[in-house]
Structures are given as structure tokens and as C-alpha cells.
């Protein structure tokens, strides 16, 4: 089985489930977003992201902008990606974590590459 087929299995299996609670609903949305982005279906990923970002939950706060930005990057809308990345809660600048700093650098390198 190819990785694309595995991602498609994730999408199919999570869409047929009824989440037991808010945490499970959020996690299934995140899995679908990642799988849709990995299978190059950014429009479908954006649909999941819009549902995710509309959830009034503290659980989603730190992930809203990042996931929105990444989907817009795949769609080629660099301005929307920047707007999503700059949204409140997209990235906590006070976290002294190398992975956070690496993600920020990676994001801006993708924007720079897209702008030529």
C-alpha cells in the first residue's frame, strides 16, 4: 500500500466516525487536514480547517493559524497564508523551543520561495 493510499484510508475512516467528545472531534479534523494536505487536496484540507477554526475551544487556539497558513500555501495564496500565520494564536513567540523557531523559519522560507 502506498503512502497516498494510507492517507486516503485515514480520511475515509475518520469521516465515518462520530466523535465521542470535543477532543476526539478536533483530533479527527487535524488528521483529515494532514492527510488531505499530504494527498495534495488542499481545497478539502481548507474545508476541514475552516470547520476547525470555527470551533470555540481553547484546545484549537494554538493550531488555528498554522494549519490555515499551510493549506493556503498549498493553494498558492501566499497573502492568505501570511494572514493565517500572523493570526492570534498561530504561533507563540514566547515559547523558547527550537521546533517552534524552526517552523517559523520554514514557513517564511516557503513564502520567500513562492515569491521568487
N, C-alpha and C positions, 0 to 999 in steps of 0.2 A: 504494500500500500504506500503510495506517495504521500509526501507531507501535505500536499494540496487536498488529497482525499481525506486525510486525517482531520484537517481543519474543517472540511465540509461536513464530516461526521460530528464534530463539535457543534457546529451551527445547527444541524438538524436535531441533534439530541437535546440541546438546551432550549430550542424553540418549542418543543412539545411538552416541556415541564411546567408545572405550576409551582412557583417558588413558595417555600414554607414561611418565609419571613423577609423582611426588608434586606437583610444582609445577603441572603441567597439570591434575591432578585437582582441586586447590584452586581454580585459576582457573576451571575449568568450574563448580564449585559456586557460586562467587561470581557468575558471570554468570547462572546459573539463579536464584539468590536475588534479584538485582536485577531480572531480567525478571519473576519471579513477583510481586514487590512492585509493580512498575510496572503489571502487568495486574490488580492487585487480587486476587491469590490468596495472601493471607498464610499460610494453612494450609500450602500447598505450599512457600512460602518457608521456613516454620519447619521443615518436614521436611528441607529441604536444609541449613538452619542447624544442626539437631541432628546431622546427619551431619558437617558441617564442624567443629563444636565437639568432636566425639568423636575427631577426627584428632590423634594425638600428634605435633605438629610445631611447631617454633619459627616456621615460616612463618605459621601461623594465629594465633599468640598475640595480636598487637595488634588483630586483627579480630573475635575471638570475641564479646566483649560488645557491641560496637557493632551488629553485624548482628543479634544476638539481640534487642537492645533495639528496633531499628527494626521487626522483624517483630511483636513483641508490641505495639508502638504501633499498628500497623495492625489487629491483632486487638482492640484496645481494652483490653488488660490492662496498665494503667499500672504496677501494682505489679511485675509480671514484667519490664516494660521497664526500670524503675529498677534492679531487681536485676541484669539483664543488663548495663546500662550501668555499674554500680558494680563489676562483677566484675573480678578482677585481669587486667590486660592489655587492658581495654576501651578505656582512654584513658590515654595517657602524659602526666601533668600537667607533667612536666619539659620537654616539648618546647615551646620558645618560638615557636610557629608560629601565625600568625593564623588559618589554616584550622582548626586544632585548637580554638582558643578559640571560633571561630565555630560549629563543630559542637556544642561543649558548650552554648553559648548557645541554639542552635537546638533541641537536644534538650530542654533544660529549658523552653523556651517552648512546645514541643508538649505536655509534661507539664502545664504550667500551664493551657494551653488546654483540655486534656482534663479537668482537674479543675474547670474553670469558675472 
